[in-house]
Amino acid sequence: MILVLLSAVLLLVVGGCVCVVWAARGGPRWTRVVARGTLLAGELVRAPGRGGNGRSHGGRSDD
C-alpha cells in the first residue's frame, strides 16, 4: 500500500516538473496552471525549513 502511495506521489512530482518545463517553453494554458501550482507547492514545502520569516527570496546567504 505504501508503495502505491509513494508511486503516486512520484508520478505527481514528475508530471509537475514536466509541466514547469513545458510551460516555460510556451506550452498550452493548462500546463501553465499546473506549473504554477507545482511551483507554489514547492515553495510551501520549502518554507518551514527556512530561517527567519520565510519571505526571503534571495537564495543563499554569504554571511
N, C-alpha and C positions, 0 to 999 in steps of 0.2 A: 504494500500500500504506500509506504513512504517512497519507494522507487517511482511509482506512478506520479506522486505529488511533485517530487524533485524533477522528474522529466517534464512535467507540465510547466513548472517554473522556468526551467532551462529553455523550453521552446518559446515561452513568452519573452524572455530576455533576448534571445537570438532574433526573434521576429521584430522586437522593438529596435534593436541595433540596425537591422536591415532597413527598417523604415526611416531611421535617422539618416543613414547614408543615402537612401533613395530620395528622401525629401530634400537633402542638401543639393542633389543633382537636378532638382526641378521635377520631382515626381508628382503624381496626382494629389488632389486636395486631401484625400483620406490618409495618405502617408504623412502629410504634414501634421494632421491632427494626432495620429498615433505617435509620431516623433516628438511632438510637444509633450504628450502625456508621458512618454518614456523619459525625456529629459527632466520633467518635473518629478517623476518618481525617483530618479537618480539623485536629484537634489534633496528630496525628503529623506532618502536613505542615508545620504552623507551628512545631513545636518546634525544629528545627535553626536557624531564623532568629532565635530569641530569644537574648538575652544571659543570662549567669548560668547557673543550674542548670536553667532551662526549666520551673520549677514555679510561677512567679509568675502568678497569675490575676487580676491587678488591672487589666488593660488598659494604658492609657498611664501613663507616669510623668511627673510635672511638675517634675523637677529641672532 
